[in-house]
Amino acid sequence: MAVFETRIMHSDGSDLVRQLTGELENFEAIAKCLIPQPWDVPKLRGIDIHGGTLPLNGVVGGDHVIYVDFRERFNLDARIQRAIEDGRLDVVENLKRCQTMGGIAVLDVSGHRMTDAFIAAMLHQAFLLGLIYELDMFGRVTKGLFENLNTRFYDSSDAHKFVSLSYGEISEDAGFRFLSAAQPFPLVFSQKHDRFMEMSQEVCVSFPPLGVLPSLDVTDVQPRKSLLGYKDNYEMNEWVLMGEGDILLLHTDGLVEHSHAGDNYFPGRLEEKVREVKHLAAAEIYEAVKSDLLAFGEPSDDISLVVVKRTTYGDPTLADAASSSDGCSPE
């Protein structure tokens, strides 16, 4: 009798393991569909973009990158025509600006297990759906989208699960407009000065991660008190990537915290590697940095990195301005 019971338990245990393994494989397959592909990267005149994520465990994790090629993802011409017919000239102008810029969202879910990719997937779909309504209503992405996303995650996620996020828009005239919610600020490597540039604190405004503090000025905010208070209204940072050959690096804190035997990879060794490969295309710079940081040491967290390189001037007047510029400055 005891032998029979043992066999039954062994059979049940094996079936459970197979079921759980199958569920994880199914989840991984679904999450992999959200990993950006080369054709998702915004195609802009004079701007070269490439990036990726190194998950700590498996194929997916808590880090995620979303690209927004406005021209390819949305029918801007139809929206412009509709706005003209409705007499919404402000929306027309906003949509026209979208034709010469692309969006990049870099997010980091607390934790780096494969199942943390579920929260990243939730934000992925909510963000892209929100973009449709933003373009229809305003012709551009507004801060209100992120106030609503913050409220949604505050109301629906556990207190220990939150999302650090940065969303930026790079335009063909080298303007970079971005919002930071507890993500590391981007780095700018100046071709002229051959180093990372220091940015003024006036153009480096950040906010708590999504889901930690409720937004105050949201229509659907719940009538309740928050023990920790409310989040300030989001603000956008405005930078200009001035010089031809300048490189903008968007990244998660996995890169900042990367270390080995007490030595930090960031920012010293990273700067050395970028200096060495600054003449290469964005994809080659990304691969060079990726190989170098892996050679430096085993990562202890997910790492995401997006390289944005200015290759040419879209406007000849910018070249004259750059010749007397420090390489990058607040707009």
C-alpha positions as CSV (number, residue, x, y, z in Angstrom):
1,M,0.0,0.0,0.0
2,A,2.8,2.4,0.9
3,V,4.5,1.7,-2.4
4,F,1.3,2.4,-4.3
5,E,0.8,5.8,-2.5
6,T,4.4,6.8,-3.2
7,R,3.9,6.1,-6.9
8,I,0.8,8.2,-6.9
9,M,2.5,11.1,-5.2
10,H,5.5,10.9,-7.6
11,S,3.1,10.9,-10.6
12,D,1.2,13.9,-9.3
13,G,4.4,15.8,-8.6
14,S,5.8,15.1,-12.1
15,D,2.5,16.2,-13.7
16,L,2.6,19.4,-11.6
17,V,6.2,20.2,-12.6
18,R,5.2,19.6,-16.3
19,Q,2.2,21.9,-16.0
20,L,4.2,24.7,-14.3
21,T,7.0,24.3,-16.8
22,G,4.5,24.5,-19.7
23,E,2.8,27.6,-18.1
24,L,6.2,29.4,-17.8
25,E,7.1,28.5,-21.4
26,N,3.8,29.8,-22.6
27,F,4.3,33.0,-20.6
28,E,7.8,33.5,-22.0
29,A,6.5,33.0,-25.5
30,I,3.8,35.7,-25.0
31,A,6.3,38.1,-23.4
32,K,8.8,37.6,-26.2
33,C,6.3,38.9,-28.7
34,L,6.6,42.3,-27.0
35,I,10.4,42.5,-27.4
36,P,11.0,45.3,-30.0
37,Q,12.2,44.2,-33.4
38,P,14.6,46.1,-35.7
39,W,11.7,47.4,-37.8
40,D,10.1,49.0,-34.7
41,V,12.9,51.5,-34.3
42,P,12.0,55.0,-35.3
43,K,13.5,56.0,-38.7
44,L,14.6,59.6,-38.6
45,R,16.7,61.7,-40.9
46,G,20.1,62.3,-39.3
47,I,19.3,60.2,-36.2
48,D,20.6,56.6,-35.7
49,I,18.9,54.5,-33.0
50,H,19.6,51.0,-31.6
51,G,19.1,49.4,-28.3
52,G,18.2,46.3,-26.3
53,T,17.8,44.5,-23.0
54,L,20.0,42.0,-21.2
55,P,17.7,40.0,-18.9
56,L,19.2,38.6,-15.8
57,N,17.1,35.4,-15.9
58,G,15.9,33.8,-19.0
59,V,14.8,35.6,-22.1
60,V,12.6,38.3,-20.5
61,G,12.6,40.1,-17.2
62,G,11.6,43.3,-15.5
63,D,13.3,45.7,-18.0
64,H,11.6,46.6,-21.3
65,V,12.0,49.0,-24.2
66,I,9.2,50.4,-26.4
67,Y,9.8,52.3,-29.6
68,V,7.3,54.6,-31.2
69,D,7.8,55.3,-34.9
70,F,4.9,57.7,-35.2
71,R,5.0,57.7,-39.0
72,E,4.9,53.9,-39.2
73,R,2.7,53.0,-36.2
74,F,0.0,55.6,-36.8
75,N,-1.9,57.0,-39.8
76,L,-0.8,60.6,-39.3
77,D,-2.0,61.8,-42.7
78,A,-5.5,60.6,-42.0
79,R,-5.5,62.2,-38.5
80,I,-4.2,65.5,-40.0
81,Q,-6.9,65.6,-42.6
82,R,-9.6,64.9,-39.9
83,A,-8.2,67.7,-37.7
84,I,-8.2,70.1,-40.7
85,E,-11.8,69.3,-41.4
86,D,-12.7,69.8,-37.7
87,G,-10.8,73.1,-37.6
88,R,-8.4,71.9,-34.9
89,L,-5.3,73.7,-36.2
90,D,-3.4,73.1,-32.9
91,V,-3.8,69.4,-33.4
92,V,-2.7,69.7,-37.0
93,E,0.5,71.3,-36.0
94,N,1.2,68.8,-33.3
95,L,0.6,65.9,-35.7
96,K,2.9,67.4,-38.2
97,R,5.7,67.5,-35.6
98,C,5.1,63.8,-35.0
99,Q,6.1,63.2,-38.6
100,T,9.7,64.1,-37.8
101,M,10.2,62.5,-34.4
102,G,10.2,59.2,-32.6
103,G,9.5,58.0,-29.1
104,I,11.5,55.7,-26.8
105,A,10.2,54.4,-23.5
106,V,12.6,52.6,-21.2
107,L,11.0,50.9,-18.1
108,D,12.2,48.9,-15.2
109,V,9.8,46.8,-13.0
110,S,10.9,46.2,-9.5
111,G,12.4,42.8,-9.5
112,H,14.1,40.9,-12.3
113,R,12.3,37.5,-12.4
114,M,10.7,36.3,-15.6
115,T,7.2,36.8,-14.2
116,D,8.0,40.5,-13.6
117,A,7.7,40.8,-17.4
118,F,4.0,40.5,-16.8
119,I,3.8,43.9,-15.3
120,A,6.0,45.3,-18.1
121,A,3.6,43.7,-20.6
122,M,0.6,45.4,-18.8
123,L,2.3,48.8,-19.1
124,H,3.3,48.1,-22.7
125,Q,-0.3,47.6,-23.9
126,A,-1.7,50.4,-21.7
127,F,0.9,52.8,-23.0
128,L,0.4,52.0,-26.7
129,L,-3.4,52.2,-26.3
130,G,-3.1,55.5,-24.5
131,L,-1.0,56.9,-27.4
132,I,-4.0,56.4,-29.8
133,Y,-6.2,58.5,-27.7
134,E,-3.5,61.1,-27.1
135,L,-3.0,61.6,-30.8
136,D,-6.7,61.7,-31.5
137,M,-7.4,64.3,-28.8
138,F,-4.2,66.4,-28.8
139,G,-2.1,65.3,-31.7
140,R,0.9,64.6,-29.4
141,V,1.8,62.7,-26.2
142,T,1.0,64.8,-23.2
143,K,1.9,64.5,-19.5
144,G,-1.7,63.5,-18.8
145,L,-1.1,60.0,-20.3
146,F,1.5,59.3,-17.6
147,E,-0.6,60.8,-14.8
148,N,-3.3,58.3,-15.8
149,L,-0.9,55.4,-16.1
150,N,0.5,56.3,-12.6
151,T,-3.0,56.3,-11.2
152,R,-3.9,53.0,-12.9
153,F,-0.8,51.3,-11.5
154,Y,-1.3,52.8,-8.0
155,D,-4.8,51.5,-7.9
156,S,-4.1,48.0,-9.3
157,S,-0.6,47.0,-8.2
158,D,0.9,45.8,-5.0
159,A,2.8,48.3,-2.9
160,H,6.0,46.4,-3.4
161,K,5.6,46.4,-7.2
162,F,6.3,49.6,-9.1
163,V,7.7,50.7,-12.4
164,S,10.6,53.2,-13.1
165,L,10.1,54.7,-16.5
166,S,11.5,57.3,-18.8
167,Y,9.8,58.3,-22.0
168,G,11.6,60.6,-24.5
169,E,10.9,62.0,-28.0
170,I,13.9,62.6,-30.3
171,S,13.2,64.8,-33.3
172,E,15.1,65.3,-36.5
173,D,16.2,68.7,-35.4
174,A,18.0,67.0,-32.5
175,G,15.6,68.1,-29.8
176,F,15.1,65.6,-27.0
177,R,12.0,66.0,-24.8
178,F,11.6,63.4,-22.0
179,L,9.9,62.6,-18.7
180,S,11.7,60.7,-16.0
181,A,10.0,58.6,-13.3
182,A,12.9,57.4,-11.1
183,Q,14.9,56.3,-14.1
184,P,18.6,57.3,-14.4
185,F,19.0,60.4,-16.5
186,P,20.3,59.9,-20.0
187,L,24.0,60.4,-20.8
188,V,25.2,62.7,-23.6
189,F,28.6,61.9,-25.0
190,S,30.0,65.0,-26.9
191,Q,31.9,64.3,-30.1
192,K,33.6,67.7,-29.7
193,H,34.7,67.3,-26.1
194,D,35.2,63.5,-26.3
195,R,33.5,62.9,-23.0
196,F,30.2,62.7,-21.1
197,M,28.7,66.1,-20.6
198,E,27.2,67.4,-17.3
199,M,23.7,68.6,-17.6
200,S,22.2,71.4,-15.5
201,Q,19.9,70.3,-12.6
202,E,17.4,72.7,-14.1
203,V,16.8,70.3,-17.0
204,C,17.0,67.2,-14.9
205,V,13.7,66.8,-13.2
206,S,12.6,63.4,-12.0
207,F,9.6,61.9,-10.2
208,P,8.7,58.8,-8.1
209,P,8.2,55.5,-10.0
210,L,4.8,54.7,-11.4
211,G,2.4,53.3,-8.8
212,V,4.1,54.6,-5.6
213,L,2.2,57.8,-5.1
214,P,-1.2,58.7,-6.5
215,S,-1.5,61.6,-9.0
216,L,-3.6,64.5,-7.6
217,D,-5.0,66.2,-10.7
218,V,-6.6,63.2,-12.3
219,T,-10.3,63.1,-13.1
220,D,-10.8,59.6,-11.8
221,V,-8.6,59.8,-8.7
222,Q,-10.3,58.0,-5.8
223,P,-11.6,60.2,-2.9
224,R,-9.2,58.9,-0.3
225,K,-6.2,60.0,1.6
226,S,-2.7,58.9,0.8
227,L,-0.5,58.4,3.9
228,L,2.6,59.4,1.9
229,G,0.9,62.3,0.1
230,Y,0.5,62.8,-3.6
231,K,2.9,63.0,-6.5
232,D,3.7,66.4,-8.0
233,N,2.5,67.0,-11.5
234,Y,4.8,65.5,-14.1
235,E,7.2,67.9,-16.0
236,M,9.1,67.3,-19.2
237,N,12.8,67.9,-19.6
238,E,14.0,69.6,-22.8
239,W,17.5,68.9,-24.1
240,V,19.1,69.5,-27.5
241,L,21.7,67.1,-28.9
242,M,23.7,69.8,-30.7
243,G,26.8,68.4,-32.4
244,E,27.1,65.9,-35.3
245,G,28.3,62.7,-33.8
246,D,27.0,63.3,-30.3
247,I,25.6,60.2,-28.6
248,L,22.7,60.0,-26.3
249,L,22.5,56.9,-24.0
250,L,19.2,55.9,-22.4
251,H,19.5,53.2,-19.7
252,T,18.2,51.5,-16.6
253,D,19.8,51.4,-13.2
254,G,21.2,47.9,-14.0
255,L,23.9,49.7,-16.0
256,V,24.6,52.3,-13.2
257,E,25.0,49.6,-10.6
258,H,27.0,47.2,-12.7
259,S,30.2,46.3,-10.8
260,H,32.8,43.6,-10.3
261,A,35.1,43.0,-7.3
262,G,34.4,46.4,-5.9
263,D,35.0,48.2,-9.2
264,N,32.2,50.1,-10.9
265,Y,31.6,50.0,-14.6
266,F,29.6,53.2,-14.6
267,P,30.5,55.9,-15.6
268,G,34.3,55.6,-16.1
269,R,34.8,52.4,-18.1
270,L,31.5,53.1,-20.0
271,E,32.9,56.5,-21.1
272,E,36.2,54.9,-22.2
273,K,34.3,52.3,-24.3
274,V,32.1,54.9,-25.9
275,R,35.1,57.1,-26.6
276,E,36.7,54.1,-28.3
277,V,33.7,53.3,-30.6
278,K,32.1,56.8,-31.0
279,H,32.8,56.7,-34.8
280,L,30.6,53.6,-35.2
281,A,26.9,53.3,-36.0
282,A,24.4,53.1,-33.1
283,A,24.0,49.3,-33.4
284,E,27.8,48.8,-33.3
285,I,28.2,51.1,-30.3
286,Y,25.5,49.1,-28.5
287,E,27.1,45.7,-29.3
288,A,30.5,47.1,-28.2
289,V,29.2,48.3,-24.9
290,K,27.2,45.1,-24.4
291,S,30.3,42.9,-24.9
292,D,32.5,45.1,-22.8
293,L,30.2,45.2,-19.8
294,L,29.8,41.4,-19.9
295,A,33.5,41.0,-20.1
296,F,33.8,43.4,-17.1
297,G,31.7,41.2,-14.9
298,E,28.5,39.2,-14.5
299,P,25.4,41.5,-14.2
300,S,23.4,41.4,-11.0
301,D,20.3,43.0,-12.6
302,D,18.5,43.4,-15.9
303,I,20.2,46.0,-18.0
304,S,18.7,48.1,-20.8
305,L,20.5,50.4,-23.1
306,V,19.4,52.5,-26.1
307,V,22.0,54.4,-28.2
308,V,20.8,57.5,-30.1
309,K,23.5,59.0,-32.3
310,R,23.2,62.2,-34.3
311,T,24.7,61.5,-37.7
312,T,24.0,64.6,-39.8
313,Y,22.3,68.0,-39.5
314,G,18.8,68.2,-40.7
315,D,18.9,72.0,-40.6
316,P,22.1,73.8,-41.9
317,T,21.6,76.5,-39.3
318,L,22.2,74.0,-36.5
319,A,25.7,73.3,-37.8
320,D,26.6,77.0,-37.3
321,A,25.1,76.9,-33.8
322,A,26.9,73.7,-32.9
323,S,30.3,75.2,-33.9
324,S,30.1,77.6,-30.9
325,S,28.3,75.2,-28.6
326,D,29.5,72.9,-25.8
327,G,27.9,70.0,-27.6
328,C,24.6,69.9,-25.7
329,S,22.5,72.4,-23.8
330,P,19.0,72.9,-22.5
331,E,16.6,74.1,-25.1
